[in-house]
Amino acid sequence: SQMSYELWRDLEEESEGDSQGRKPEIGNIFLMDRDTDYVTALCSQVVYEGLVDDTFRIKCGSVDFGPDVTSSDKSIKVLLNAQDKASPRVFSQIRNEHFSNVFGFLSQKSRNLQAQYDRRRGMDIKQMKTFVSQELKGLKQEHRLLSLHIGACESIMKKKTKQDFQEMIKAEHSLLEGFDIRESTSFIEEHIERQVSPIESLRLMCLLSITENGLVPKDYRSLKTQYLQSYGPEHLLTFHNLKRVGLLTEQSAGETLTAVESKVSRLVTDRAAGYGPSLQIPRVDGEYDLKMPRDMAYVFSGAYTPLSCKIIEQV
């Protein structure tokens, strides 16, 4: 944080002469240590932009959609945050939407677009000329972008289905709520054994460690052994680094002996304060409507409100 602040001050001093009379684009910047909110980084993304980044990788505001999206033998590079006013802003309307809402939005958008195309049937020559010169190009661009984003949604669905995405979300929610921990641990073991993804397996292990204030030594050794057997001994250094920063830790002997007692105590104390079972997790009470979200918890299907965002909200 200190390094970022010093860099920002240097940039401010360098640009003082150039910024006279120019309105800043960014009003405030909040710098937080990474360990303020590890949980947000460890939970699976379920908003459209997050899933696009997970699946295709967004680089410098653009993404390459391959043949599985374009339905051709060519890849297409799409600039997601185009500033051109003439360019239809499809992505900006769905980037922050929960993925379950995106298909419905794109379908409605396609129907509206078709209705605009159909208007030309009753036009006279003058109206048709105006339509072609002023609207047709924009409609074609929008149709192209809609087709690409629908293709991207289908590709994401196929890949996530293969990875048991729904089961992984269920396991994450169980960890956040402090229930069915043994079942979630079994899912992580199966995930490792099937070699679905080395990163996702580590992510789940770290989330288990953080929500349980460290792993029971037996579970830590078992998961570590299974992971190294599946993905290679070179990851010993990875485990060392994760343990050093507190992301994947092992409970000490004393902690293990009193684990049941302390957990019961935490359940009573933390839930009364509105937090999760093992650490301060902003909870969401009652049913959660993803189509009409009432707060930022929708980014994790209502299971968790990002703590870093909650802190900023209180400023």
C-alpha positions as a LaTeX table, in Angstrom:
\begin{tabular}{lrrr}
\hline
Residue & $x$ (\AA) & $y$ (\AA) & $z$ (\AA) \\
\hline
Ser1 & 0.00 & 0.00 & 0.00 \\
Gln2 & 2.83 & 2.39 & 0.87 \\
Met3 & 4.53 & 1.72 & $-2.45$ \\
Ser4 & 1.27 & 2.35 & $-4.34$ \\
Tyr5 & 0.75 & 5.60 & $-2.45$ \\
Glu6 & 4.27 & 6.83 & $-3.23$ \\
Leu7 & 3.83 & 5.96 & $-6.92$ \\
Trp8 & 0.55 & 7.86 & $-6.98$ \\
Arg9 & 2.21 & 10.92 & $-5.39$ \\
Asp10 & 5.00 & 10.82 & $-7.99$ \\
Leu11 & 2.47 & 10.66 & $-10.82$ \\
Glu12 & 0.54 & 13.55 & $-9.29$ \\
Glu13 & 3.65 & 15.72 & $-9.15$ \\
Glu14 & 4.63 & 14.88 & $-12.73$ \\
Ser15 & 1.19 & 15.66 & $-14.12$ \\
Glu16 & 0.48 & 18.84 & $-12.13$ \\
Gly17 & 1.30 & 21.04 & $-15.08$ \\
Asp18 & $-0.78$ & 19.03 & $-17.55$ \\
Ser19 & $-3.91$ & 18.71 & $-15.42$ \\
Gln20 & $-4.77$ & 22.40 & $-15.10$ \\
Gly21 & $-8.51$ & 22.84 & $-15.58$ \\
Arg22 & $-9.05$ & 19.15 & $-16.25$ \\
Lys23 & $-11.64$ & 17.27 & $-14.20$ \\
Pro24 & $-10.25$ & 14.05 & $-12.67$ \\
Glu25 & $-11.87$ & 10.82 & $-13.84$ \\
Ile26 & $-11.32$ & 9.08 & $-10.49$ \\
Gly27 & $-12.67$ & 10.75 & $-7.37$ \\
Asn28 & $-11.34$ & 8.48 & $-4.63$ \\
Ile29 & $-8.93$ & 5.56 & $-4.33$ \\
Phe30 & $-9.02$ & 3.02 & $-1.51$ \\
Leu31 & $-5.89$ & 0.95 & $-0.86$ \\
Met32 & $-6.29$ & $-2.23$ & 1.18 \\
Asp33 & $-3.96$ & $-5.01$ & 2.17 \\
Arg34 & $-4.77$ & $-8.25$ & 0.42 \\
Asp35 & $-5.39$ & $-10.05$ & 3.69 \\
Thr36 & $-8.29$ & $-7.70$ & 4.44 \\
Asp37 & $-10.61$ & $-9.82$ & 2.34 \\
Tyr38 & $-9.18$ & $-13.09$ & 1.05 \\
Val39 & $-12.65$ & $-14.66$ & 0.85 \\
Thr40 & $-13.77$ & $-12.45$ & $-2.05$ \\
Ala41 & $-10.77$ & $-13.51$ & $-4.11$ \\
Leu42 & $-11.29$ & $-17.19$ & $-3.27$ \\
Cys43 & $-15.00$ & $-17.49$ & $-4.12$ \\
Ser44 & $-16.06$ & $-18.39$ & $-7.65$ \\
Gln45 & $-17.23$ & $-15.49$ & $-9.79$ \\
Val46 & $-20.81$ & $-15.71$ & $-11.03$ \\
Val47 & $-21.27$ & $-12.33$ & $-12.70$ \\
Tyr48 & $-20.90$ & $-12.23$ & $-16.48$ \\
Glu49 & $-17.65$ & $-10.25$ & $-16.67$ \\
Gly50 & $-16.01$ & $-12.50$ & $-14.09$ \\
Leu51 & $-16.97$ & $-15.66$ & $-15.96$ \\
Val52 & $-15.79$ & $-14.19$ & $-19.27$ \\
Asp53 & $-12.44$ & $-13.42$ & $-17.64$ \\
Asp54 & $-12.20$ & $-16.89$ & $-16.07$ \\
Thr55 & $-13.03$ & $-18.60$ & $-19.36$ \\
Phe56 & $-11.44$ & $-16.42$ & $-22.06$ \\
Arg57 & $-9.15$ & $-14.01$ & $-20.14$ \\
Ile58 & $-9.78$ & $-10.28$ & $-20.52$ \\
Lys59 & $-6.60$ & $-8.43$ & $-21.48$ \\
Cys60 & $-6.42$ & $-4.63$ & $-21.59$ \\
Gly61 & $-10.18$ & $-4.33$ & $-21.93$ \\
Ser62 & $-10.47$ & $-6.79$ & $-24.81$ \\
Val63 & $-11.12$ & $-10.50$ & $-25.19$ \\
Asp64 & $-10.43$ & $-13.05$ & $-27.92$ \\
Phe65 & $-13.46$ & $-15.21$ & $-28.70$ \\
Gly66 & $-12.42$ & $-18.46$ & $-30.36$ \\
Pro67 & $-14.18$ & $-20.64$ & $-32.95$ \\
Asp68 & $-16.41$ & $-22.19$ & $-30.28$ \\
Val69 & $-17.97$ & $-18.74$ & $-29.80$ \\
Thr70 & $-17.82$ & $-17.30$ & $-33.32$ \\
Ser71 & $-19.17$ & $-20.47$ & $-35.01$ \\
Ser72 & $-16.45$ & $-20.13$ & $-37.63$ \\
Asp73 & $-12.83$ & $-21.16$ & $-38.06$ \\
Lys74 & $-11.61$ & $-17.72$ & $-36.96$ \\
Ser75 & $-11.12$ & $-15.99$ & $-33.63$ \\
Ile76 & $-12.48$ & $-12.48$ & $-33.11$ \\
Lys77 & $-11.01$ & $-9.85$ & $-30.81$ \\
Val78 & $-13.70$ & $-7.74$ & $-29.13$ \\
Leu79 & $-13.05$ & $-4.44$ & $-27.37$ \\
Leu80 & $-15.38$ & $-4.71$ & $-24.39$ \\
Asn81 & $-15.31$ & $-1.13$ & $-23.12$ \\
Ala82 & $-15.55$ & 0.76 & $-26.40$ \\
Gln83 & $-15.82$ & 4.50 & $-25.83$ \\
Asp84 & $-17.21$ & 5.17 & $-29.31$ \\
Lys85 & $-20.75$ & 6.53 & $-28.86$ \\
Ala86 & $-21.79$ & 5.02 & $-32.18$ \\
Ser87 & $-20.82$ & 1.55 & $-30.96$ \\
Pro88 & $-23.62$ & $-0.43$ & $-29.30$ \\
Arg89 & $-22.74$ & $-1.02$ & $-25.64$ \\
Val90 & $-24.00$ & $-4.54$ & $-25.13$ \\
Phe91 & $-21.27$ & $-5.58$ & $-22.69$ \\
Ser92 & $-21.72$ & $-2.58$ & $-20.38$ \\
Gln93 & $-25.35$ & $-3.61$ & $-19.86$ \\
Ile94 & $-24.57$ & $-7.18$ & $-18.80$ \\
Arg95 & $-21.05$ & $-7.08$ & $-17.33$ \\
Asn96 & $-22.24$ & $-6.83$ & $-13.72$ \\
Glu97 & $-25.30$ & $-9.06$ & $-14.12$ \\
His98 & $-25.55$ & $-12.42$ & $-12.37$ \\
Phe99 & $-24.97$ & $-15.05$ & $-15.05$ \\
Ser100 & $-28.44$ & $-16.53$ & $-14.55$ \\
Asn101 & $-29.94$ & $-13.25$ & $-15.81$ \\
Val102 & $-27.73$ & $-12.75$ & $-18.88$ \\
Phe103 & $-29.42$ & $-15.20$ & $-21.25$ \\
Gly104 & $-32.83$ & $-13.63$ & $-20.61$ \\
Phe105 & $-31.47$ & $-10.14$ & $-21.21$ \\
Leu106 & $-29.74$ & $-11.11$ & $-24.46$ \\
Ser107 & $-32.86$ & $-12.92$ & $-25.70$ \\
Gln108 & $-35.00$ & $-9.85$ & $-25.06$ \\
Lys109 & $-32.38$ & $-7.67$ & $-26.72$ \\
Ser110 & $-32.45$ & $-9.95$ & $-29.78$ \\
Arg111 & $-36.24$ & $-9.69$ & $-30.02$ \\
Asn112 & $-36.07$ & $-5.90$ & $-29.78$ \\
Leu113 & $-33.41$ & $-5.85$ & $-32.48$ \\
Gln114 & $-35.53$ & $-8.03$ & $-34.75$ \\
Ala115 & $-38.47$ & $-5.65$ & $-34.22$ \\
Gln116 & $-36.28$ & $-2.75$ & $-35.34$ \\
Tyr117 & $-35.26$ & $-4.68$ & $-38.45$ \\
Asp118 & $-38.91$ & $-5.47$ & $-39.22$ \\
Arg119 & $-39.83$ & $-1.76$ & $-39.26$ \\
Arg120 & $-38.25$ & $-1.40$ & $-42.70$ \\
Arg121 & $-41.00$ & $-3.45$ & $-44.35$ \\
Gly122 & $-43.53$ & $-0.62$ & $-44.23$ \\
Met123 & $-41.12$ & 2.16 & $-45.22$ \\
Asp124 & $-41.23$ & 4.24 & $-48.37$ \\
Ile125 & $-38.08$ & 5.03 & $-50.36$ \\
Lys126 & $-37.19$ & 8.16 & $-48.36$ \\
Gln127 & $-37.64$ & 6.41 & $-45.01$ \\
Met128 & $-35.65$ & 3.42 & $-46.23$ \\
Lys129 & $-32.79$ & 5.70 & $-47.29$ \\
Thr130 & $-32.75$ & 7.31 & $-43.84$ \\
Phe131 & $-32.89$ & 3.90 & $-42.17$ \\
Val132 & $-29.96$ & 2.58 & $-44.19$ \\
Ser133 & $-27.80$ & 5.67 & $-43.69$ \\
Gln134 & $-28.50$ & 6.24 & $-39.98$ \\
Glu135 & $-29.58$ & 2.99 & $-38.31$ \\
Leu136 & $-28.63$ & $-0.08$ & $-40.34$ \\
Lys137 & $-24.91$ & $-0.01$ & $-39.52$ \\
Gly138 & $-25.56$ & 0.27 & $-35.79$ \\
Leu139 & $-28.13$ & $-2.54$ & $-35.89$ \\
Lys140 & $-25.69$ & $-4.81$ & $-37.71$ \\
Gln141 & $-22.97$ & $-4.06$ & $-35.14$ \\
Glu142 & $-25.38$ & $-4.76$ & $-32.30$ \\
His143 & $-26.51$ & $-8.01$ & $-33.94$ \\
Arg144 & $-22.88$ & $-9.10$ & $-34.26$ \\
Leu145 & $-22.13$ & $-8.33$ & $-30.61$ \\
Leu146 & $-25.29$ & $-10.06$ & $-29.41$ \\
Ser147 & $-24.36$ & $-13.18$ & $-31.38$ \\
Leu148 & $-20.87$ & $-13.17$ & $-29.86$ \\
His149 & $-22.10$ & $-12.74$ & $-26.29$ \\
Ile150 & $-24.75$ & $-15.44$ & $-26.72$ \\
Gly151 & $-22.02$ & $-17.72$ & $-28.09$ \\
Ala152 & $-19.80$ & $-16.80$ & $-25.13$ \\
Cys153 & $-22.60$ & $-17.71$ & $-22.70$ \\
Glu154 & $-23.07$ & $-21.09$ & $-24.37$ \\
Ser155 & $-19.32$ & $-21.76$ & $-24.26$ \\
Ile156 & $-19.14$ & $-20.80$ & $-20.57$ \\
Met157 & $-22.07$ & $-23.10$ & $-19.79$ \\
Lys158 & $-20.42$ & $-26.06$ & $-21.52$ \\
Lys159 & $-17.08$ & $-25.57$ & $-19.76$ \\
Lys160 & $-18.59$ & $-24.99$ & $-16.33$ \\
Thr161 & $-20.87$ & $-28.02$ & $-16.66$ \\
Lys162 & $-17.81$ & $-30.20$ & $-17.27$ \\
Gln163 & $-16.19$ & $-28.75$ & $-14.14$ \\
Asp164 & $-19.19$ & $-29.46$ & $-11.86$ \\
Phe165 & $-19.58$ & $-25.71$ & $-11.34$ \\
Gln166 & $-22.88$ & $-26.00$ & $-9.47$ \\
Glu167 & $-21.40$ & $-28.52$ & $-7.05$ \\
Met168 & $-18.41$ & $-26.26$ & $-6.48$ \\
Ile169 & $-20.68$ & $-23.28$ & $-5.73$ \\
Lys170 & $-22.63$ & $-25.46$ & $-3.30$ \\
Ala171 & $-19.40$ & $-26.49$ & $-1.54$ \\
Glu172 & $-18.28$ & $-22.84$ & $-1.29$ \\
His173 & $-21.62$ & $-21.78$ & 0.18 \\
Ser174 & $-21.44$ & $-24.60$ & 2.73 \\
Leu175 & $-17.98$ & $-23.45$ & 3.80 \\
Leu176 & $-19.13$ & $-19.84$ & 4.12 \\
Glu177 & $-22.14$ & $-20.88$ & 6.21 \\
Gly178 & $-20.17$ & $-23.35$ & 8.32 \\
Phe179 & $-22.32$ & $-26.38$ & 7.49 \\
Asp180 & $-21.59$ & $-29.78$ & 5.88 \\
Ile181 & $-17.85$ & $-29.21$ & 6.25 \\
Arg182 & $-17.05$ & $-32.92$ & 5.92 \\
Glu183 & $-19.11$ & $-33.14$ & 2.73 \\
Ser184 & $-17.31$ & $-30.09$ & 1.31 \\
Thr185 & $-13.94$ & $-31.61$ & 2.22 \\
Ser186 & $-14.92$ & $-34.79$ & 0.37 \\
Phe187 & $-15.81$ & $-32.69$ & $-2.68$ \\
Ile188 & $-12.37$ & $-31.04$ & $-2.57$ \\
Glu189 & $-10.71$ & $-34.46$ & $-2.38$ \\
Glu190 & $-12.72$ & $-35.66$ & $-5.39$ \\
His191 & $-11.87$ & $-32.43$ & $-7.24$ \\
Ile192 & $-8.15$ & $-33.09$ & $-6.65$ \\
Glu193 & $-8.39$ & $-36.76$ & $-7.59$ \\
Arg194 & $-10.12$ & $-35.97$ & $-10.89$ \\
Gln195 & $-7.50$ & $-33.29$ & $-11.66$ \\
Val196 & $-10.20$ & $-30.81$ & $-12.69$ \\
Ser197 & $-8.06$ & $-27.72$ & $-12.07$ \\
Pro198 & $-4.98$ & $-27.18$ & $-9.87$ \\
Ile199 & $-5.91$ & $-23.54$ & $-9.22$ \\
Glu200 & $-9.52$ & $-24.28$ & $-8.28$ \\
Ser201 & $-8.46$ & $-27.11$ & $-5.96$ \\
Leu202 & $-6.06$ & $-24.75$ & $-4.16$ \\
Arg203 & $-8.73$ & $-22.08$ & $-4.01$ \\
Leu204 & $-11.17$ & $-24.45$ & $-2.31$ \\
Met205 & $-8.52$ & $-25.64$ & 0.14 \\
Cys206 & $-7.66$ & $-22.06$ & 1.08 \\
Leu207 & $-11.33$ & $-21.17$ & 1.53 \\
Leu208 & $-11.75$ & $-24.21$ & 3.79 \\
Ser209 & $-8.70$ & $-23.14$ & 5.80 \\
Ile210 & $-9.84$ & $-19.53$ & 6.23 \\
Thr211 & $-13.44$ & $-20.35$ & 7.16 \\
Glu212 & $-12.32$ & $-23.00$ & 9.67 \\
Asn213 & $-9.41$ & $-20.98$ & 11.12 \\
Gly214 & $-6.97$ & $-23.54$ & 9.79 \\
Leu215 & $-7.25$ & $-27.20$ & 8.84 \\
Val216 & $-7.20$ & $-30.08$ & 11.29 \\
Pro217 & $-3.67$ & $-31.60$ & 11.00 \\
Lys218 & $-5.04$ & $-34.90$ & 9.67 \\
Asp219 & $-7.03$ & $-33.13$ & 6.92 \\
Tyr220 & $-4.13$ & $-30.81$ & 6.11 \\
Arg221 & $-1.72$ & $-33.71$ & 5.61 \\
Ser222 & $-4.27$ & $-35.73$ & 3.65 \\
Leu223 & $-5.22$ & $-32.91$ & 1.26 \\
Lys224 & $-1.60$ & $-31.88$ & 0.81 \\
Thr225 & $-0.54$ & $-35.46$ & $-0.02$ \\
Gln226 & $-3.40$ & $-35.96$ & $-2.47$ \\
Tyr227 & $-2.68$ & $-32.64$ & $-4.16$ \\
Leu228 & 1.04 & $-33.36$ & $-4.58$ \\
Gln229 & 0.28 & $-36.82$ & $-5.96$ \\
Ser230 & $-2.19$ & $-35.38$ & $-8.48$ \\
Tyr231 & $-0.33$ & $-32.24$ & $-9.58$ \\
Gly232 & 3.31 & $-32.92$ & $-8.78$ \\
Pro233 & 5.84 & $-32.45$ & $-5.95$ \\
Glu234 & 6.92 & $-29.07$ & $-7.35$ \\
His235 & 3.89 & $-27.61$ & $-5.54$ \\
Leu236 & 5.59 & $-28.14$ & $-2.17$ \\
Leu237 & 6.83 & $-24.56$ & $-2.50$ \\
Thr238 & 3.26 & $-23.43$ & $-3.22$ \\
Phe239 & 2.06 & $-24.96$ & 0.06 \\
His240 & 4.96 & $-23.33$ & 1.91 \\
Asn241 & 4.11 & $-19.90$ & 0.49 \\
Leu242 & 0.37 & $-20.26$ & 1.15 \\
Lys243 & 1.09 & $-21.28$ & 4.74 \\
Arg244 & 3.48 & $-18.36$ & 5.21 \\
Val245 & 0.87 & $-15.76$ & 4.19 \\
Gly246 & $-1.89$ & $-17.46$ & 6.21 \\
Leu247 & $-4.03$ & $-18.69$ & 3.33 \\
Leu248 & $-3.61$ & $-22.43$ & 3.92 \\
Thr249 & $-2.70$ & $-23.19$ & 7.51 \\
Glu250 & $-2.74$ & $-26.10$ & 9.93 \\
Gln251 & $-4.29$ & $-25.89$ & 13.37 \\
Ser252 & $-1.86$ & $-26.37$ & 16.24 \\
Ala253 & $-2.28$ & $-29.22$ & 18.74 \\
Gly254 & $-3.88$ & $-26.95$ & 21.32 \\
Glu255 & $-6.34$ & $-25.54$ & 18.82 \\
Thr256 & $-7.32$ & $-29.03$ & 17.69 \\
Leu257 & $-8.12$ & $-30.18$ & 21.24 \\
Thr258 & $-10.53$ & $-27.30$ & 21.81 \\
Ala259 & $-11.86$ & $-27.09$ & 18.26 \\
Val260 & $-15.38$ & $-28.28$ & 19.10 \\
Glu261 & $-15.72$ & $-26.01$ & 22.13 \\
Ser262 & $-14.40$ & $-22.94$ & 20.33 \\
Lys263 & $-16.57$ & $-23.58$ & 17.30 \\
Val264 & $-19.73$ & $-23.74$ & 19.41 \\
Ser265 & $-18.66$ & $-20.50$ & 21.10 \\
Arg266 & $-17.95$ & $-18.79$ & 17.77 \\
Leu267 & $-21.29$ & $-19.94$ & 16.35 \\
Val268 & $-23.13$ & $-18.23$ & 19.20 \\
Thr269 & $-21.01$ & $-15.07$ & 19.32 \\
Asp270 & $-20.44$ & $-14.48$ & 15.61 \\
Arg271 & $-23.96$ & $-15.27$ & 14.45 \\
Ala272 & $-25.35$ & $-12.90$ & 17.07 \\
Ala273 & $-23.10$ & $-10.22$ & 15.56 \\
Gly274 & $-24.27$ & $-11.04$ & 12.04 \\
Tyr275 & $-21.12$ & $-12.79$ & 10.89 \\
Gly276 & $-20.16$ & $-16.22$ & 9.65 \\
Pro277 & $-19.21$ & $-19.15$ & 11.86 \\
Ser278 & $-15.45$ & $-18.82$ & 11.95 \\
Leu279 & $-14.52$ & $-15.31$ & 10.84 \\
Gln280 & $-16.11$ & $-12.01$ & 10.05 \\
Ile281 & $-18.15$ & $-12.80$ & 6.96 \\
Pro282 & $-20.95$ & $-10.36$ & 6.05 \\
Arg283 & $-24.02$ & $-12.59$ & 5.95 \\
Val284 & $-27.19$ & $-12.35$ & 3.91 \\
Asp285 & $-30.40$ & $-13.25$ & 5.71 \\
Gly286 & $-33.54$ & $-14.73$ & 4.17 \\
Glu287 & $-34.33$ & $-15.53$ & 0.56 \\
Tyr288 & $-32.31$ & $-13.71$ & $-2.07$ \\
Asp289 & $-33.75$ & $-12.65$ & $-5.44$ \\
Leu290 & $-30.93$ & $-12.59$ & $-8.01$ \\
Lys291 & $-33.14$ & $-10.84$ & $-10.58$ \\
Met292 & $-33.83$ & $-7.97$ & $-8.18$ \\
Pro293 & $-30.76$ & $-7.90$ & $-5.89$ \\
Arg294 & $-30.99$ & $-5.62$ & $-2.89$ \\
Asp295 & $-27.25$ & $-5.36$ & $-2.27$ \\
Met296 & $-23.83$ & $-6.40$ & $-3.57$ \\
Ala297 & $-24.13$ & $-9.96$ & $-2.22$ \\
Tyr298 & $-25.65$ & $-10.97$ & $-5.57$ \\
Val299 & $-22.10$ & $-11.27$ & $-6.99$ \\
Phe300 & $-21.82$ & $-14.49$ & $-4.94$ \\
Ser301 & $-25.43$ & $-15.62$ & $-5.38$ \\
Gly302 & $-26.39$ & $-14.05$ & $-2.07$ \\
Ala303 & $-24.04$ & $-16.22$ & 0.01 \\
Tyr304 & $-21.47$ & $-13.57$ & 0.88 \\
Thr305 & $-21.17$ & $-9.80$ & 0.81 \\
Pro306 & $-17.60$ & $-8.80$ & $-0.19$ \\
Leu307 & $-16.02$ & $-7.47$ & 3.00 \\
Ser308 & $-13.73$ & $-5.05$ & 1.14 \\
Cys309 & $-16.77$ & $-3.47$ & $-0.56$ \\
Lys310 & $-18.66$ & $-3.39$ & 2.73 \\
Ile311 & $-15.82$ & $-1.44$ & 4.33 \\
Ile312 & $-15.87$ & 1.14 & 1.53 \\
Glu313 & $-19.65$ & 1.38 & 1.81 \\
Gln314 & $-19.26$ & 2.50 & 5.43 \\
Val315 & $-16.77$ & 5.29 & 4.64 \\
\hline
\end{tabular}
